[in-house]
Amino acid sequence: MEMHSYPYRLQGPSVSLIGLLIAIFGGLILFMAWSEPDRFIGLSVGFPLGALLYGTLAALAFVFLCQMGDFRQSCLRGILVMDGVVEFVILQYCLSMRLYVVTDIHNEPTQEKCLSLRLGSSISVIRLALNELCNRPDLTGEALHRHLFHLGGMDEVVDVLKQTISEVGVGLGYSAGGTAIWRACAAGCSFNSVFCVSSTRLREEFSISAPNHVFFGAEDQSKPNSRWLETVPDRFTVFGGVGHSYYLQSASEAACQTVAHISNGMENSA
């Protein structure tokens, strides 16, 4: 069976925790060398052999601890897995994955036109509407937009999202819905990854911790400028020849490419 190497990322907090555990282990071994120099792991080996064995083990632990600095500087590592195993792991991940979709101010796209429909039937999709999240189901369109961005409605949306999203999942937001997911992530809501489609109000936002990819149409006059695109999101894609509502044409080339990017991003976050 063929073997392949796949990358994984060891984050800074994980490195710190591992380093702390190794330091505690090394200290415990030194204490054992001092307290029972004639024994080794409960076996009577005589003095000073017991102390030497404990000392060697402690030295190896502290040498490994010193190597943790390299992990901090180069967290990306590779893991060898058998052909087929990674596909199985990704499949199991997708079977339990939750995709939180927040629609735009017109409650678009509909479920039938949502890009999530083309990401596979195994994903659990939770659709959320902005007017329901801010407890104003009577509002839609520009009235809802005004309530969200000028009357504090978006803050309520973010609060409700933080209460609603109890399990870590993937966020997909359209237009103002993407801004809601972005702000919820910035406020502490946990996402494996975030995808925002035509969320032009992101031009006023800062970076978030979750891996993210934003999409815009080149003809959308309200999209963030190039400086924002190059410094704030992890990844961005601007599709030529399409405008703000390109995601409503689910069969268009831009929409198909958006689905492909989202699918790849979800696999990478598995």
C-alpha positions as CSV (number, residue, x, y, z in Angstrom):
1,M,0.0,0.0,0.0
2,E,1.4,3.4,-1.0
3,M,2.4,5.9,1.6
4,H,1.9,9.7,1.3
5,S,3.1,12.6,3.4
6,Y,0.4,15.1,4.5
7,P,1.1,18.4,6.4
8,Y,-0.3,19.2,9.8
9,R,0.2,22.3,11.9
10,L,1.3,22.3,15.6
11,Q,0.0,25.5,17.1
12,G,2.0,27.7,19.7
13,P,-0.2,26.8,22.7
14,S,0.2,23.1,22.0
15,V,4.0,23.5,21.8
16,S,4.0,25.3,25.2
17,L,1.9,22.6,26.8
18,I,4.1,19.8,25.5
19,G,7.2,21.7,26.7
20,L,5.7,22.2,30.2
21,L,5.0,18.4,30.4
22,I,8.5,17.5,29.3
23,A,10.0,19.9,31.9
24,I,7.9,18.4,34.7
25,F,8.9,14.9,33.6
26,G,12.6,15.9,33.6
27,G,12.3,17.4,37.0
28,L,10.6,14.3,38.4
29,I,13.4,12.1,37.0
30,L,16.0,14.3,38.7
31,F,14.1,14.0,41.9
32,M,14.1,10.2,41.6
33,A,17.9,10.2,40.9
34,W,18.4,12.1,44.1
35,S,15.9,10.2,46.3
36,E,16.8,6.6,45.2
37,P,20.3,6.6,43.5
38,D,20.6,2.8,43.9
39,R,17.3,2.0,42.1
40,F,15.8,2.5,38.7
41,I,12.0,2.4,38.1
42,G,11.7,0.3,41.2
43,L,14.5,-2.1,40.3
44,S,17.5,-2.5,42.6
45,V,20.6,-1.8,40.3
46,G,23.0,-0.5,42.9
47,F,24.7,2.9,43.4
48,P,25.7,4.9,41.3
49,L,24.1,3.0,38.4
50,G,20.6,4.0,39.4
51,A,21.5,7.7,39.5
52,L,23.3,7.5,36.2
53,L,20.3,5.9,34.5
54,Y,17.9,8.5,35.9
55,G,20.4,11.2,34.9
56,T,20.6,9.9,31.3
57,L,16.8,9.8,31.1
58,A,16.5,13.4,32.4
59,A,19.2,14.6,30.0
60,L,17.3,13.1,27.1
61,A,14.1,14.8,28.2
62,F,15.8,18.2,28.5
63,V,17.5,17.8,25.1
64,F,14.1,17.2,23.6
65,L,12.8,20.2,25.5
66,C,15.5,22.4,23.8
67,Q,14.2,21.1,20.4
68,M,10.8,22.6,21.1
69,G,12.2,26.0,20.0
70,D,12.5,24.6,16.5
71,F,8.9,23.5,16.7
72,R,7.9,27.1,17.4
73,Q,9.8,28.5,14.5
74,S,8.7,25.8,12.1
75,C,5.3,24.5,13.2
76,L,4.5,22.8,9.9
77,R,5.3,19.2,10.0
78,G,4.5,16.1,7.8
79,I,2.9,12.9,8.8
80,L,3.0,9.7,6.8
81,V,-0.2,7.9,6.3
82,M,-1.3,4.9,4.1
83,D,-3.1,5.6,0.9
84,G,-6.8,5.7,1.6
85,V,-6.5,6.5,5.3
86,V,-6.6,10.3,4.8
87,E,-9.7,10.0,2.6
88,F,-11.4,8.0,5.4
89,V,-10.4,10.5,8.0
90,I,-11.7,13.4,5.9
91,L,-15.0,11.5,5.2
92,Q,-15.6,10.9,8.9
93,Y,-14.8,14.6,9.6
94,C,-17.3,15.7,6.9
95,L,-20.0,13.4,8.3
96,S,-19.8,15.2,11.6
97,M,-19.2,18.7,10.3
98,R,-21.6,21.5,10.8
99,L,-21.8,24.3,8.2
100,Y,-23.4,27.5,9.5
101,V,-24.9,29.5,6.6
102,V,-26.0,33.1,7.2
103,T,-27.9,34.5,4.3
104,D,-27.9,38.1,3.0
105,I,-30.4,40.9,3.8
106,H,-32.9,39.5,1.3
107,N,-32.6,36.0,2.9
108,E,-30.8,34.9,-0.3
109,P,-29.6,32.6,-1.6
110,T,-32.5,30.2,-1.1
111,Q,-31.7,26.7,0.1
112,E,-32.0,25.4,-3.5
113,K,-29.4,28.0,-4.8
114,C,-27.1,28.0,-1.8
115,L,-23.5,27.0,-2.6
116,S,-23.6,24.6,0.3
117,L,-25.9,22.3,-1.7
118,R,-22.9,21.5,-3.9
119,L,-20.5,20.7,-1.0
120,G,-22.0,17.2,-0.5
121,S,-25.0,15.7,1.3
122,S,-23.0,14.4,4.2
123,I,-22.5,18.0,5.7
124,S,-25.0,19.1,8.3
125,V,-26.2,22.6,7.1
126,I,-27.7,25.1,9.6
127,R,-29.3,28.0,7.8
128,L,-29.6,31.3,9.7
129,A,-31.4,34.5,8.6
130,L,-30.2,37.9,9.7
131,N,-33.7,39.3,10.4
132,E,-34.5,36.3,12.7
133,L,-31.1,36.6,14.4
134,C,-31.7,40.2,15.3
135,N,-35.4,39.5,16.3
136,R,-36.8,41.6,13.5
137,P,-38.5,39.1,11.1
138,D,-40.5,42.0,9.7
139,L,-37.5,43.6,8.2
140,T,-35.8,42.8,4.9
141,G,-33.8,44.5,2.2
142,E,-32.6,48.0,2.8
143,A,-34.7,48.4,6.0
144,L,-32.9,45.4,7.5
145,H,-29.5,46.8,6.3
146,R,-30.2,50.1,8.0
147,H,-31.2,48.3,11.2
148,L,-28.1,46.1,11.2
149,F,-25.4,48.7,10.4
150,H,-26.9,51.9,11.8
151,L,-29.2,50.9,14.7
152,G,-27.1,48.3,16.4
153,G,-28.8,45.2,15.0
154,M,-25.6,43.6,14.0
155,D,-24.4,43.5,17.6
156,E,-27.6,41.5,18.5
157,V,-26.9,39.2,15.6
158,V,-23.4,38.5,16.9
159,D,-24.7,37.8,20.4
160,V,-27.3,35.4,19.1
161,L,-24.7,33.6,16.9
162,K,-22.4,33.1,19.9
163,Q,-25.3,31.5,21.8
164,T,-26.5,29.5,18.8
165,I,-23.2,28.0,17.6
166,S,-22.5,25.5,20.4
167,E,-20.2,23.2,18.3
168,V,-17.2,24.2,16.3
169,G,-18.0,24.2,12.6
170,V,-17.5,26.1,9.4
171,G,-19.0,29.5,8.7
172,L,-20.4,30.5,5.3
173,G,-21.9,34.0,4.9
174,Y,-23.3,35.9,2.0
175,S,-23.0,39.7,1.9
176,A,-24.0,41.1,5.3
177,G,-24.3,37.5,6.6
178,G,-20.5,37.1,6.0
179,T,-19.9,40.2,8.1
180,A,-22.0,38.7,10.9
181,I,-19.9,35.5,10.9
182,W,-16.7,37.4,10.7
183,R,-17.7,39.6,13.7
184,A,-18.9,36.6,15.7
185,C,-15.5,34.9,15.1
186,A,-13.7,38.1,16.3
187,A,-16.0,38.1,19.4
188,G,-14.9,34.6,20.4
189,C,-17.2,32.2,18.4
190,S,-15.1,29.2,17.3
191,F,-14.9,28.2,13.7
192,N,-12.7,25.7,11.9
193,S,-12.8,28.0,8.9
194,V,-14.8,31.0,7.6
195,F,-15.9,31.8,4.1
196,C,-17.4,35.2,3.2
197,V,-19.0,35.8,-0.2
198,S,-19.5,39.4,-1.4
199,S,-19.3,40.7,2.2
200,T,-18.3,44.2,1.3
201,R,-18.7,45.6,4.9
202,L,-15.6,43.5,5.8
203,R,-13.6,46.5,4.6
204,E,-14.2,47.9,8.1
205,E,-13.1,44.8,9.9
206,F,-9.7,43.5,11.2
207,S,-8.1,40.0,11.0
208,I,-9.7,37.0,12.7
209,S,-8.0,33.9,14.1
210,A,-9.9,31.3,12.1
211,P,-8.6,30.3,8.7
212,N,-10.6,32.4,6.2
213,H,-11.2,33.0,2.5
214,V,-13.2,36.0,1.1
215,F,-14.7,36.3,-2.4
216,F,-15.8,39.3,-4.4
217,G,-16.9,40.2,-7.9
218,A,-14.6,42.6,-9.6
219,E,-17.6,44.8,-10.7
220,D,-18.7,45.2,-7.1
221,Q,-17.9,48.9,-6.4
222,S,-18.2,48.4,-2.6
223,K,-15.7,45.7,-2.2
224,P,-12.6,46.3,0.0
225,N,-9.6,48.0,-1.5
226,S,-6.5,46.0,-2.5
227,R,-4.6,47.1,0.6
228,W,-7.3,45.5,2.8
229,L,-7.4,42.4,0.7
230,E,-3.7,41.9,0.9
231,T,-3.3,42.4,4.6
232,V,-6.5,41.3,6.5
233,P,-7.9,38.0,5.1
234,D,-5.8,34.8,4.9
235,R,-6.9,34.4,1.3
236,F,-9.0,36.4,-1.2
237,T,-10.4,35.8,-4.7
238,V,-11.8,38.5,-6.9
239,F,-13.7,37.2,-10.0
240,G,-13.6,39.3,-13.1
241,G,-16.7,40.3,-15.0
242,V,-19.2,39.7,-12.1
243,G,-20.8,41.9,-9.5
244,H,-22.1,41.7,-6.0
245,S,-24.8,39.1,-6.5
246,Y,-22.8,36.6,-8.5
247,Y,-23.5,33.9,-5.9
248,L,-27.2,33.9,-6.9
249,Q,-26.2,32.4,-10.3
250,S,-25.1,29.1,-8.8
251,A,-24.2,27.6,-12.2
252,S,-21.9,30.5,-13.2
253,E,-18.1,30.0,-13.5
254,A,-17.5,32.3,-10.5
255,A,-19.9,30.4,-8.3
256,C,-18.4,27.1,-9.3
257,Q,-14.9,28.3,-8.5
258,T,-16.2,29.6,-5.1
259,V,-17.6,26.1,-4.3
260,A,-14.3,24.5,-5.3
261,H,-12.3,26.9,-3.0
262,I,-14.7,26.3,-0.1
263,S,-14.5,22.6,-0.6
264,N,-10.7,22.6,-0.6
265,G,-10.6,24.9,2.4
266,M,-12.9,22.6,4.4
267,E,-10.7,19.6,3.6
268,N,-7.6,21.5,4.7
269,S,-9.3,22.4,8.0
270,A,-10.1,18.7,8.7
